[in-house]
Amino acid sequence: MSFGSPGPTEPTWRKQLKTSFGTVSDAFVDMALHHLERAARMPGGGASDMAINGAIAMIAARAPSDEIEAALALQMACSTWRRWP
C-alpha cells in the first residue's frame, strides 16, 4: 500500500504516523491504515491518495493523545471521506 508516502514501513514515516495517531503501537498504525484505505476506495477503483492523506491530516489536526482518541478521530475521518463523491 502506498499513498503519497515513502511507504508505511519506512521508519521516519512510521514514526510520523505513530505521532499523528497518538500511539506507540505498530499494530494500531496498521489497523488505522487498513481502515483508511478501505474508507478511501472510490467506486469502481482503488483507494484515493487524496482521501487517505486528507484523513491522516484530519486525525493529526485532532492531535489524539492515545488510541481511544485516535479511534474516534479515525472514525470521523472515515465517515467524512465515505460521504464525499
C-alpha positions in Angstrom: 0.0 0.0 0.0 1.4 3.4 -0.9 -0.4 6.7 -0.8 1.8 9.6 -1.4 4.2 8.5 1.4 7.6 6.8 1.3 5.6 3.7 2.5 4.0 2.7 5.7 7.0 0.7 6.8 9.7 3.4 6.2 11.0 4.2 9.7 10.7 8.0 9.6 7.2 7.9 8.1 6.2 5.2 10.6 7.3 7.5 13.5 5.2 10.3 12.0 2.2 8.1 11.7 2.5 7.0 15.3 2.7 10.6 16.4 -0.3 11.6 14.2 -2.3 8.7 15.7 -1.2 9.3 19.3 0.3 5.8 19.7 3.5 3.8 20.1 1.8 0.7 18.7 2.7 -0.6 15.2 -0.4 -2.8 15.3 -2.6 0.3 15.9 -1.0 2.1 13.0 -1.5 -0.9 10.7 -5.2 -1.1 11.8 -5.7 2.6 11.2 -4.1 2.5 7.7 -6.2 -0.5 6.8 -9.4 1.3 7.8 -8.3 4.5 5.9 -7.5 2.5 2.8 -10.9 0.8 2.9 -12.8 4.0 3.5 -10.9 5.8 0.7 -11.9 3.4 -2.0 -13.5 5.1 -4.9 -16.5 3.5 -6.7 -15.1 1.1 -9.3 -11.5 1.9 -8.4 -8.8 1.7 -5.8 -8.1 3.9 -2.8 -7.8 7.6 -3.3 -4.4 9.1 -2.3 -6.1 12.4 -1.7 -8.7 10.9 0.6 -6.1 8.9 2.7 -3.7 11.9 3.0 -6.6 14.2 3.9 -7.9 11.7 6.5 -4.4 11.5 8.1 -4.3 15.3 8.2 -7.7 15.4 9.9 -6.5 12.9 12.5 -3.2 14.7 13.1 -5.1 18.0 13.5 -7.1 16.4 16.3 -3.8 15.6 17.9 -5.0 12.4 19.7 -3.2 11.6 22.9 -4.0 7.9 22.9 -5.6 5.1 20.8 -9.1 5.9 22.0 -8.9 9.5 20.9 -7.3 8.4 17.6 -10.0 5.8 17.0 -12.7 8.5 17.4 -10.7 10.8 15.0 -10.3 7.9 12.6 -14.0 7.2 12.6 -14.7 10.8 11.9 -12.2 10.9 9.1 -13.5 7.7 7.5 -17.1 8.9 7.8 -16.2 12.2 6.1 -14.5 10.7 3.2 -17.1 8.0 2.7 -19.8 10.6 2.2 -18.0 12.6 -0.4 -18.4 11.6 -4.0 
